[in-house]
Amino acid sequence: MAPRSFWKGYLRLSLVTCRVAMMPATTTGKKIRFHTLNRDTGNRVESRYVDEKTGKPVREQDQRRGYPISEDKLIVMEEEELDAVALDSTRMIDIETFVPREDIGWIYLDAAHYLTPDDKIAEEAFAVIREAMAATGTVGIARLVLYRRERAVMLEPRGKGIVVWTLRYGDEVREAEDYFADIDTSRPEPKALKLIGKLIEERTADWSGEMVTDPVQKRLKAIIAAKKRKQKPKAPRKSAKQDEGDAPQETSGNVVSIMDALRKSVAAEKASDKKSGKTSRR
């Protein structure tokens, strides 16, 4: 059963409008979360806004947002002023323009959401917009208020539905060349590339979500379960590979030492696969 939508509104392209529902494509709901406690009393600790000078709590209705213009001076913004520059509607995805999908770099993509028609009547208009984008290889660009913030979003057709990506703004994106420009572009030794290729071949497998499970969460659950039973949790044992990884081998920094390390790595991979009966994906 699909989870309930967290946003409902309308999708509009010119005169074509339909009711839609949206849900985040990812979740952190299964992550272990902790409360902050007072060690002496065991009571939960509350977080409050307090006046930095007086130390007294400030009521929500008395709180304002301020923009710093110097170290000790702020410009106070009233809610009415902030509302005046916000979107007219928080419940309308109005597609402003279309761009080729390949023109939008991966670095601009932020968070993914599933968009679906909200009733049977909406399905036809929704399908027309979705299929037209798919046929032209384009995505829609719109603006939307999500998570109490105005965001640029990209609408991408995906199967029967549409994926809505929140987009990072241009001033949030750093250019890769600013960091990669000084890296040596000379090609490595062909023999080294060949050995690395063998390592990649040995470690290539079909993708599975199990490859990116969080080991910390698993250990935390074990500790919590032990505490429920009032037992002292056992310290996690390190595998042989982890022990070996704790002390990296020193190299002389030349091709000979790299080649030696690669040959040993390839031999170790083959021995490990043979022992475990593992077969790599070809």
N, C-alpha and C positions, 0 to 999 in steps of 0.2 A: 504493500500500500504506500503510495507516494505521500510525503509529508505535506502538511497544509501550507499554502502559500503565505508569504509574509508581506506581499505587496499586491494590490489589485488596482487596476486603472484602465486606461485606454491606449491603444496603439493607433496612430493616425498618420496617413500619408495623403496629403491634399484633402480630397473629399471622402476618402475611404477611412472609416473608423470602426474599430471593434474592441470589445471588452477583452482584457488579458489579465493573466495572473503570473506572478514571478516568484521564484524560490532560489536561494543561493545554491550553486552547483556543488559546493563543498561544505563540510561541517566540521566543527571542533567539539561537537556535543559529546563525543566519547572520550575526550581528553580528561584526565584527572585534574580537578581543581581544588585548591586549598583555601580555607578561611584563615585570616590572621587572628591569633588568639592572644590573650593576656596569659603569660606563663604562670603567674601567681594564682589567678582566679579560674582560668580555663574558659572565661567568657570571650565572646567574639569582640573584636575591636572595630569601631566605626571610623570611617574617614569623613572629615568635615572640612569645609572651607573656613579658615579663621583669618582675622585681620592680622597682618604681619607685624604691626606695631603694638596693638592692644592685646593680641592673643585671644580675643573674644570671637565666638562663632558668628558667621554672617548668614542671615536668612537668604533663601533662594531669591526672593523678590527684591532683595537689596543688592544682589550681585549684578555687576555690569562688566562688559568686555572692554579692554583698553589696548590701544596700539602704542608700543613704545617708540618715542621719537628721540629720547636720550636716556642716559642711565637712570635719571630720577624724575622723568616726565613722561606722562601717558596722555594720549587723546582718548577720551571716553566715548564709546559708541553706544547709542541707545538702540533698543530692540526695533523700534519703528524705522530707524535708519537702515538697519540690516535687512529688515523685511522689504524695504523699498527696492533693494537691488537684487532680491531673490527672484526665482522663477515665478511666473503668474500662477502656475498650477503645479502641484506636486503629484498629480495623478494622471499625467498625460505624457506619453512618449511620442513626441511629434518629430518624425524623421525630416531633418532639414536638408540633408544632401546624401549622395552616394559616392563611394570611392572604390577603386579596385581593391580587392582584399589583400593582394600582395604588397600594396603600398604602405600598409600599416605594420611597422616592425614589432617584433615580439616584446620589446622592452616597454611599449606603451600599454600592453595588456595588464590589467590589474586583477580584478576579481570577476569570476564567471557566475552567471545566473541563468536559470532555465525560464524561458518565456513560453506560455501556452495560451490558447484561446480559453476564455473563462466560461463559455457556454456554447451550445450547439449552433446558435445563430451566428456567433463570431467566427466559426471555423472557416467559412468560405472566404471572407475578407482576409483573415489571417493567412490562409493558404496562398491566396493570390500574391500577397506581399512577399511571403517566404519564397515561393517558386520563382518569382520575377528576379529576386536577388540571386538565387542559385543559378538561374539561366544566364544571367549577365556577369557572373563572377564578381559581384559587388557586395558591399556591406553598407548598412545605413548608419548615419551619424546623427545623434540626437543629444539632448540635454535632459537631465532628470535629477530630482532631489532624492538621494538615497543616504541612509545612515546620517541624517540631519546635515547633509552637505550637498551642494549643487555639483553635479558631476557630468562630464562628457561621457557618452556611452556609445559602444559599437554594437550593432545588431547583425549577427551572423547566422544564416540559415544552417540548421543541423538536423538532418533526418526529418521527422515530422514537426519539429519545433524550431525555435530560434534561441540562440545563445546570446545573452546580453552581457557584454564585457564592459566593466567600468574602465575608463582610460586615464592614464596618468597625464597631467598637463605637461606642455612642452618644457616649462621651467623646472620640472621635477626630474627630467631625463638628462643624464650625463652622457657625453659623447665618448664612445669606446676609444677613439683615437687619442684622446687626452691621456689615456693610461697605457695603451698598447704601442704607441709610436716609437718608443725607445727599445722595444724588444727586437733582438737580432732576427732577421728574416732568412738567414742562410739555412738551407735544408740539412737535416741530420744525415749521418752516414747511411747509405743504403742497407748495409748489414744490420745496423741498429733498427731501422724501420722494419726490416723483414722479421727480426726477432719479436719486436713489439706486435707485429701483425699476427704472429703465432700465439702470443699471449691473449690478444683480443679474440682470436678464433677459439681458443680453449675456453674463454669466459663468456662467449656469446650464448644467450639463451632467449627464449620467448618471454616477452614482457608479462609481468604479473604484479598486481598491487601489493603482493606479499613482499616484493623486493624493497618496498619503502615503508615497512612497518616501523614503529617507533620502539626501540628496545628499552628506552628509559621508562615508557609507560608500562611495559610488561614487568619491569623490575619494581616499579612503584606499587603495582597491583599486588605483587607477591609480598612486599613489605606490609601493605595494608591488611592483606589476608592473614599474615602471621600475627600482626598486632591484634586483630580480631580474636585470634585463638590464644592471645596473650603469650606468644612465643617469640623468642628472639630471632629475627630474620637472619638467614645465612648469607654471608657475603658472596656475591656472584663470583664463580670461578672463571678464570681466564683460560681461553683455549691456547693450544700451542702456537697458533698463528698470531694471537694477540701478544703472547709473551715475546715472540720473535720480533713483532712490530714495535715493541717498546724500546728496543735498542737498534736503531738503524745502522746498517753497515757503513763505515767510513769509506769514501772513495777518493781517489786522487784528483777527480775532476776532469779526467781526460777520456777519450773514446775507449781506450783499452779497458778501464775500470767499468765503464758503462756496459760495454759488450760482455764483460765477465759477469756482471750482475744480471744482465738479461738472459744469458745462457743458463745461469743457475735458476732463474725464475721459471723459464720454460721447462727445464728438467723437473723442477718441483711441482709445477702444475700437472705435468703428465703423470708423475708418480702418485700425486694426490687423486687424480681422476681414476687411475688404474686401481688404486686401493679401495675407493668408494664405489666403483662401478659406474661413475657418472659419465654421461655422453653429452658432449656439447652440441649446440644447434649449428648445423652446417647450411 
